[in-house]
């Protein structure tokens, strides 16, 4: 058997992992638990972890050297005032985009508990933005008003909403879409041939309204962790 890399992403809502053998993902596990780790762990397995959430049972089995940090050798220069606060999932995703095409500018979009957009220009990580995801927005509408309900996300609803529930669904889903479109349009004016990659399962469909090449890579964080092990650790 070839070289085995175990890449783990401890996120805000779930933990997932990829097993890579000779650079190819052979197994994807979600949710990834401490029991999975015990079953896979071997002294010959290289491990790298992105941690932005909590998984106490798993974390008890990990050592400090298993965690990605802003000090880990990577092929990128972090143009960021506070690199020690930069989410390691954002770092790993940027590395993944870099290895997709090292000579391009990338807008890296992750839609989860929070929404992040990050800008990569060749090997320069230039920073980005963080805003509330759909679940946070829906909960805030209910918690910070006296009469509005908590509703489930439904991206199929279009403006104008025909009920209070639909109006909230339209407001949240379409505000996220227009927010992201605004950043895409802004950055298209500044960067030629900007490429876009969605690094999760919740990609939006902009194919007909933007000129950019768009990629869906739901395992981009895991792929980035694997590239870091292969080439830099």
C-alpha positions as CSV (number, residue, x, y, z in Angstrom):
1,X,0.0,0.0,0.0
2,X,1.2,3.5,-0.8
3,X,1.6,6.5,1.5
4,X,-1.6,7.2,3.5
5,X,-2.7,10.7,4.5
6,X,-5.6,11.2,6.8
7,X,-7.1,14.7,6.4
8,X,-9.7,15.9,8.9
9,X,-11.9,19.0,8.9
10,X,-13.5,19.8,12.3
11,X,-16.1,22.3,11.3
12,X,-18.8,24.2,13.2
13,X,-21.6,21.8,12.3
14,X,-19.8,18.5,11.5
15,X,-16.5,16.7,11.2
16,X,-15.5,15.1,8.0
17,X,-12.3,13.3,6.8
18,X,-10.7,12.0,3.7
19,X,-8.2,9.1,3.4
20,X,-5.7,9.7,0.6
21,X,-3.5,7.0,-0.8
22,X,-0.7,8.2,-3.0
23,X,-2.5,11.5,-3.4
24,X,-5.9,10.1,-4.3
25,X,-8.9,10.2,-2.0
26,X,-10.0,6.6,-1.4
27,X,-12.4,7.1,1.4
28,X,-14.6,10.0,2.6
29,X,-16.2,9.8,6.0
30,X,-18.9,12.2,7.4
31,X,-19.5,12.4,10.2
32,X,-16.0,11.4,11.3
33,X,-15.7,10.2,14.9
34,X,-13.1,9.3,17.4
35,X,-13.9,5.6,16.6
36,X,-13.1,6.1,13.0
37,X,-9.8,7.7,14.0
38,X,-8.9,4.7,16.2
39,X,-9.7,2.3,13.4
40,X,-7.6,4.2,10.9
41,X,-4.7,5.5,13.0
42,X,-1.3,3.9,12.5
43,X,2.2,5.3,13.0
44,X,2.7,5.4,9.3
45,X,-0.4,7.5,8.6
46,X,0.3,11.2,8.1
47,X,-2.4,13.3,9.8
48,X,-3.3,17.0,9.2
49,X,-6.4,18.6,10.8
50,X,-8.2,21.8,10.1
51,X,-10.1,22.9,13.3
52,X,-12.7,25.6,13.3
53,X,-15.3,23.8,15.5
54,X,-15.3,21.4,18.4
55,X,-15.1,17.6,18.6
56,X,-13.8,16.9,22.1
57,X,-13.7,13.1,21.9
58,X,-11.7,13.2,18.7
59,X,-9.4,16.0,19.9
60,X,-8.3,14.0,22.9
61,X,-6.7,11.6,20.4
62,X,-4.9,14.2,18.5
63,X,-1.5,15.8,19.2
64,X,-0.5,19.5,18.7
65,X,1.6,18.6,15.6
66,X,-1.5,17.2,13.9
67,X,-3.1,20.7,13.5
68,X,-2.7,23.1,10.6
69,X,-1.8,26.6,11.7
70,X,-0.7,29.8,10.0
71,X,2.9,28.7,10.8
72,X,2.6,25.5,8.9
73,X,4.7,25.6,5.7
74,X,2.4,26.2,2.7
75,X,2.9,27.6,-0.9
76,X,1.0,30.8,-0.1
77,X,1.9,34.1,1.3
78,X,-0.7,35.2,3.8
79,X,-1.4,38.9,3.2
80,X,-3.4,39.1,6.3
81,X,-3.0,41.4,9.3
82,X,-3.9,38.8,11.9
83,X,-2.8,35.4,10.4
84,X,-3.1,33.8,13.8
85,X,-6.9,34.3,13.7
86,X,-7.3,33.1,10.1
87,X,-9.5,30.0,10.0
88,X,-7.5,27.0,9.0
89,X,-10.3,25.8,6.8
90,X,-9.8,29.0,4.8
91,X,-6.1,28.4,4.6
92,X,-6.6,24.8,3.4
93,X,-9.2,25.7,0.8
94,X,-6.9,28.4,-0.6
95,X,-4.1,25.8,-0.9
96,X,-6.5,23.5,-2.7
97,X,-7.4,26.3,-5.1
98,X,-3.8,27.1,-5.7
99,X,-3.0,23.6,-6.7
100,X,-6.0,23.6,-9.1
101,X,-4.3,26.4,-11.0
102,X,-1.4,28.2,-9.5
103,X,-1.3,31.0,-12.1
104,X,-4.9,32.2,-11.7
105,X,-6.8,34.5,-9.4
106,X,-9.5,32.7,-7.4
107,X,-12.6,33.6,-5.5
108,X,-13.1,30.8,-3.0
109,X,-16.6,30.6,-1.7
110,X,-17.8,28.5,1.3
111,X,-21.5,28.6,2.3
112,X,-21.9,27.1,5.7
113,X,-22.7,28.2,9.3
114,X,-20.9,31.4,8.1
115,X,-20.3,32.5,4.5
116,X,-16.7,33.2,3.6
117,X,-15.3,34.6,0.4
118,X,-11.6,34.7,0.0
119,X,-9.4,36.1,-2.7
120,X,-6.3,34.3,-4.0
121,X,-4.1,35.9,-6.6
122,X,-1.5,33.3,-7.7
123,X,0.3,32.5,-4.4
124,X,-1.0,35.6,-2.5
125,X,-3.8,35.0,-0.1
126,X,-5.3,38.5,0.0
127,X,-8.0,38.0,2.6
128,X,-11.8,38.1,2.2
129,X,-15.0,38.4,4.1
130,X,-17.1,36.6,6.6
131,X,-20.9,37.0,7.0
132,X,-23.7,35.1,8.6
133,X,-25.0,31.9,6.9
134,X,-28.6,31.1,6.3
135,X,-29.3,29.3,9.6
136,X,-27.9,32.3,11.6
137,X,-30.0,34.8,9.6
138,X,-33.2,32.8,10.0
139,X,-32.7,32.3,13.7
140,X,-31.8,36.0,14.2
141,X,-35.1,37.1,12.5
142,X,-37.1,35.0,14.9
143,X,-35.1,35.9,18.1
144,X,-34.8,39.6,17.5
145,X,-38.3,40.3,16.5
146,X,-41.6,40.0,18.4
147,X,-43.8,38.6,15.7
148,X,-41.8,36.9,13.0
149,X,-41.5,33.1,13.0
150,X,-38.6,30.8,12.6
151,X,-38.8,29.1,9.1
152,X,-36.8,26.6,7.2
153,X,-34.6,27.6,4.3
154,X,-36.2,27.2,0.9
155,X,-34.1,28.5,-1.9
156,X,-36.8,27.8,-4.5
157,X,-38.9,30.8,-3.3
158,X,-38.6,33.8,-5.5
159,X,-39.3,37.5,-5.0
160,X,-42.0,38.6,-4.2
161,X,-42.8,36.3,-1.4
162,X,-46.6,35.7,-1.1
163,X,-46.6,35.1,2.7
164,X,-44.6,36.1,5.7
165,X,-42.9,32.7,5.7
166,X,-42.1,33.0,2.0
167,X,-40.9,36.6,2.4
168,X,-38.4,35.5,5.0
169,X,-37.2,32.7,2.9
170,X,-36.8,35.0,-0.1
171,X,-35.1,37.6,2.0
172,X,-32.5,35.2,3.3
173,X,-31.8,33.1,0.2
174,X,-31.8,36.0,-2.2
175,X,-29.8,38.3,0.0
176,X,-27.1,35.7,0.2
177,X,-27.2,35.3,-3.6
178,X,-27.0,39.0,-4.3
179,X,-24.3,39.5,-1.7
180,X,-22.1,36.9,-3.4
181,X,-22.9,38.3,-6.8
182,X,-21.9,41.7,-5.7
183,X,-18.5,40.5,-4.7
184,X,-18.1,38.5,-7.9
185,X,-18.9,41.6,-10.0
186,X,-16.6,43.8,-7.9
187,X,-13.7,41.5,-8.2
188,X,-14.2,40.9,-12.0
189,X,-13.5,44.6,-12.5
190,X,-10.2,44.2,-10.6
191,X,-8.9,40.7,-11.8
192,X,-8.8,39.3,-15.3
193,X,-10.0,35.8,-15.8
194,X,-11.1,35.4,-12.2
195,X,-12.0,31.8,-11.4
196,X,-14.6,30.8,-8.8
197,X,-14.6,27.7,-6.7
198,X,-17.4,26.6,-4.2
199,X,-15.7,24.5,-1.6
200,X,-18.8,22.9,0.0
201,X,-22.0,21.1,-1.0
202,X,-24.1,24.2,-1.1
203,X,-22.9,25.9,-4.3
204,X,-25.1,28.4,-6.0
205,X,-25.8,28.4,-9.7
206,X,-24.4,31.5,-11.5
207,X,-23.5,29.8,-14.7
208,X,-25.9,31.9,-16.8
209,X,-25.2,35.3,-15.2
210,X,-21.5,35.4,-14.8
211,X,-18.6,35.0,-17.2
212,X,-16.3,33.2,-14.8
213,X,-15.2,29.6,-14.9
214,X,-17.0,28.1,-11.9
215,X,-15.9,24.9,-10.1
216,X,-17.6,22.8,-7.4
217,X,-15.1,21.1,-5.1
218,X,-17.0,20.1,-1.9
219,X,-13.9,18.5,-0.6
220,X,-11.5,21.4,-1.3
221,X,-10.5,21.8,2.4
222,X,-9.6,18.1,2.6
223,X,-7.8,18.3,-0.8
224,X,-5.8,21.3,0.5
225,X,-4.8,19.5,3.6
226,X,-3.6,16.6,1.5
227,X,-1.5,18.9,-0.7
228,X,0.1,20.4,2.3
229,X,1.1,17.0,3.7
230,X,2.4,15.9,0.3
231,X,4.4,18.9,-0.6
232,X,5.2,20.9,2.5
233,X,5.0,19.0,5.8
